[in-house]
Amino acid sequence: MSLARTLYPDSAGAGGWQAVSMVHTQHKDIPSLDGWRAVAIAIVFLSHAGLGRIVPGGLGVTIFFFLSGYLITTLLVREFSAGQGINVRHFYVRRVLRLTPPLLLVLVLTYGLTHVGLFTGNASWSGFFAQLFYFANYYALFFDNGHTLPQGTGVFWSLAVEEHFYFVFPALFIFLMRRVDHRKIPLYLAGLCVLVLLWRYALVLHAGVSMERTYYATDTRIDSILFGCILALLRVPPALHTALQKPVVRVAGVTLGIVLLLATLVVRDGVFRETLRYSLQGLALMPLFFYSVSHPHSFPFRLLNLRWVQRIGIYSYSIYLSHEVLLSNVDWVSGNAALNIAVALLLSLAFAMAVDRFIDAPLRRVRARFR
């Protein structure tokens, strides 16, 4: 269905790259990633719809982070391998064209309807610009967000974390690719993950910060993105690559990933949940993503590649932007919570379909000029 590649040293030495196709297909898209987006947005929606004690919305965001790091780094590797460099200006143009138009539309509609009293919450210019320019996470932590933001826009914090990361990562990527043995790059990024983990422990154990501080802040959450970057940069020698494809190894790897992921949700200790949980979730997602990309037609990963699941994944960004705002403002429908949630879901889907057709589709052609 699509093409995924894992990289390992070629005969030219540590600085060279050689790609081995993990799945043999003619298309350029990486399999299963849209399906992972669908899983992530389903988790987030169900959590915000009132099932937060059963369905952990934070896990959905962590999946989004990991997926972002894996996909963006894979594309950067391909670009660097083709031309020994990265067009940083084009990278940021593509991100602006992809992220900002739907975000701006949601902000204008939400703040406008809040200002006239149709939506709940408060509308302020400070809140509007903080969310538009990807400062939503620190704004929520350190400013008067309770009296300056519309209800339901709190989810924009995760957009800020990603953009803060990508303000820095392209430059770091180019530096490492040009100055460091390519086989060691994942080790350097793993070291950064360890530093972030130690920073979380310092904040929790010695500074006594709140759970919100470690959950929302860029400096305590970027390791969730870095784990995806590490997977994209791992270069697997042919012998190990062959061993990893054996059914018994694949089943063991997938099982281990699922068990570890579930364990991070079962343990309820407060310190663990604010510190080690995010690191273990990143490690657990590595085999799951690896095998979902290399074996997209095996169970359970073939479910990620069902056409309707992929379509939900394509819509996931716009659903993410709009769903909690709608969940917060559908009480007028009826007194039945389940019916209100269903209406919010349908409205989110309708909004996402409209954005995909009238905004994303034309801009995809524009973004293609910057590749």
Salt bridges, closest charged atoms under 4 A:
ASP34 OD1 - ARG37 NH1 2.53
GLU79 OE1 - ARG94 NH2 3.99
ASP144 OD1 - HIS147 ND1 3.07
GLU162 OE1 - ARG95 NH2 3.81
GLU163 OE2 - ARG95 NH2 2.43
ASP181 OD2 - ARG183 NH2 2.99
ASP181 OD1 - ARG235 NH2 3.90
ASP219 OD2 - ARG213 NH2 2.93
ASP223 OD2 - ARG200 NH1 2.98
GLU324 OE1 - HIS48 ND1 3.79
ASP356 OD2 - ARG311 NH1 3.87
ASP356 OD1 - ARG364 NH1 3.24
ASP360 OD2 - ARG98 NH1 3.73
